[in-house]
């Protein structure tokens, strides 16, 4: 069996961490759904920047929007993104229906420029929800301090939320609490919990990149103690994720959760994000093979998806080696590496990187628009 499709046997859903409009028009998205068991997709400013700025797929659409009078880069991008998410959501609608609303979702992110303001984050989330108007849409909200109250409020209003830029187990608990409190408020106001879905996007490979950088610098300086540092290389991200999953199982059990479950509420699944391997010394499929387990999602970039399809080896790995995972986290503390400080920095850096991608995206749209306008003037002169 196709290793990607086999992940469903272990309770894990495969989503694609990528989108461009031609995925739908070419039939490639349908092929991924049928051949690989694809059950959803995610987008972010970096993905849109590559899709819109890195090719000609969107030139005709930008030209049409220009003629219609949508002249600002922000207005043009939003119209393109709304249309993209509608196309993708419609293509995935059969998955949504077949899984009774558990899968089949597309995700779009609120502007990273709003990450520190809960009110404007919620206003944009509501507007995107209305404009895209698809029940299999998720609005991505970052796991910042401002994001937490937005997650609760948007959930209480009946929006599906994908919580992004989540690195810390401590923050994951706060995110899950916001989701559960939002569901409780929704039900208290007479809402329907059966229509709500949410994921907590727990970023993986970036944790190893950040911690390995510190450990390698220590190794260059170390005399004694090198073996302890060497042993920790490449271990933190998977250990962190495995322990987050154990906490997920605890949070979504017990009397409080059972009351919500009886009303039809679904758990907020952990979604493994940032699962492309960045260190060439590590297996190109390690962040898939080592995190396979029930009620989880892995959103996979195209190159990593190709690699896993070719040589991935699925197994029930997510609950293997839990004692070792705890030992790794304790050992990091023992050598003076603060996982909390690193994950806090990764969240801030993630917001900045997405803001930088949005800057590049709007710049690319402005250049394309200028070229289209100049081309139209040249044709008029001719």
Secondary structure as the mmCIF struct_conf table of DSSP 4:
data_model
#
loop_
_struct_conf.conf_type_id
_struct_conf.id
_struct_conf.beg_label_comp_id
_struct_conf.beg_label_asym_id
_struct_conf.beg_label_seq_id
_struct_conf.end_label_comp_id
_struct_conf.end_label_asym_id
_struct_conf.end_label_seq_id
HELX_RH_AL_P HELX_RH_AL_P1 UNK A 3 UNK A 6
HELX_RH_3T_P HELX_RH_3T_P1 UNK A 7 UNK A 10
TURN_TY1_P TURN_TY1_P1 UNK A 11 UNK A 11
STRN STRN1 UNK A 12 UNK A 16
BEND BEND1 UNK A 17 UNK A 17
TURN_TY1_P TURN_TY1_P2 UNK A 21 UNK A 21
HELX_RH_AL_P HELX_RH_AL_P2 UNK A 22 UNK A 25
TURN_TY1_P TURN_TY1_P3 UNK A 26 UNK A 26
BEND BEND2 UNK A 27 UNK A 27
HELX_RH_AL_P HELX_RH_AL_P3 UNK A 28 UNK A 36
STRN STRN2 UNK A 38 UNK A 42
HELX_RH_AL_P HELX_RH_AL_P4 UNK A 45 UNK A 53
BEND BEND3 UNK A 54 UNK A 56
TURN_TY1_P TURN_TY1_P4 UNK A 57 UNK A 58
HELX_RH_AL_P HELX_RH_AL_P5 UNK A 59 UNK A 68
TURN_TY1_P TURN_TY1_P5 UNK A 69 UNK A 69
BEND BEND4 UNK A 72 UNK A 72
HELX_RH_AL_P HELX_RH_AL_P6 UNK A 73 UNK A 98
TURN_TY1_P TURN_TY1_P6 UNK A 99 UNK A 101
BEND BEND5 UNK A 102 UNK A 103
STRN STRN3 UNK A 105 UNK A 109
HELX_LH_PP_P HELX_LH_PP_P1 UNK A 110 UNK A 111
HELX_RH_3T_P HELX_RH_3T_P2 UNK A 112 UNK A 114
TURN_TY1_P TURN_TY1_P7 UNK A 115 UNK A 116
HELX_RH_AL_P HELX_RH_AL_P7 UNK A 118 UNK A 132
TURN_TY1_P TURN_TY1_P8 UNK A 135 UNK A 136
STRN STRN4 UNK A 137 UNK A 142
BEND BEND6 UNK A 144 UNK A 144
HELX_RH_AL_P HELX_RH_AL_P8 UNK A 145 UNK A 156
TURN_TY1_P TURN_TY1_P9 UNK A 157 UNK A 158
STRN STRN5 UNK A 161 UNK A 166
HELX_RH_AL_P HELX_RH_AL_P9 UNK A 169 UNK A 188
TURN_TY1_P TURN_TY1_P10 UNK A 189 UNK A 190
HELX_RH_3T_P HELX_RH_3T_P3 UNK A 193 UNK A 195
STRN STRN6 UNK A 198 UNK A 203
HELX_RH_AL_P HELX_RH_AL_P10 UNK A 205 UNK A 221
BEND BEND7 UNK A 223 UNK A 223
TURN_TY1_P TURN_TY1_P11 UNK A 224 UNK A 225
HELX_RH_AL_P HELX_RH_AL_P11 UNK A 226 UNK A 232
TURN_TY1_P TURN_TY1_P12 UNK A 233 UNK A 235
HELX_RH_AL_P HELX_RH_AL_P12 UNK A 236 UNK A 251
TURN_TY1_P TURN_TY1_P13 UNK A 252 UNK A 252
HELX_RH_AL_P HELX_RH_AL_P13 UNK A 254 UNK A 262
TURN_TY1_P TURN_TY1_P14 UNK A 263 UNK A 264
HELX_LH_PP_P HELX_LH_PP_P2 UNK A 265 UNK A 267
STRN STRN7 UNK A 269 UNK A 273
BEND BEND8 UNK A 276 UNK A 276
TURN_TY1_P TURN_TY1_P15 UNK A 280 UNK A 281
BEND BEND9 UNK A 282 UNK A 282
TURN_TY1_P TURN_TY1_P16 UNK A 284 UNK A 285
HELX_RH_AL_P HELX_RH_AL_P14 UNK A 286 UNK A 289
TURN_TY1_P TURN_TY1_P17 UNK A 290 UNK A 290
BEND BEND10 UNK A 291 UNK A 291
TURN_TY1_P TURN_TY1_P18 UNK A 294 UNK A 295
STRN STRN8 UNK A 296 UNK A 300
HELX_RH_AL_P HELX_RH_AL_P15 UNK A 302 UNK A 311
TURN_TY1_P TURN_TY1_P19 UNK A 318 UNK A 319
BEND BEND11 UNK A 320 UNK A 320
HELX_RH_AL_P HELX_RH_AL_P16 UNK A 322 UNK A 334
TURN_TY1_P TURN_TY1_P20 UNK A 335 UNK A 336
HELX_RH_AL_P HELX_RH_AL_P17 UNK A 339 UNK A 381
#
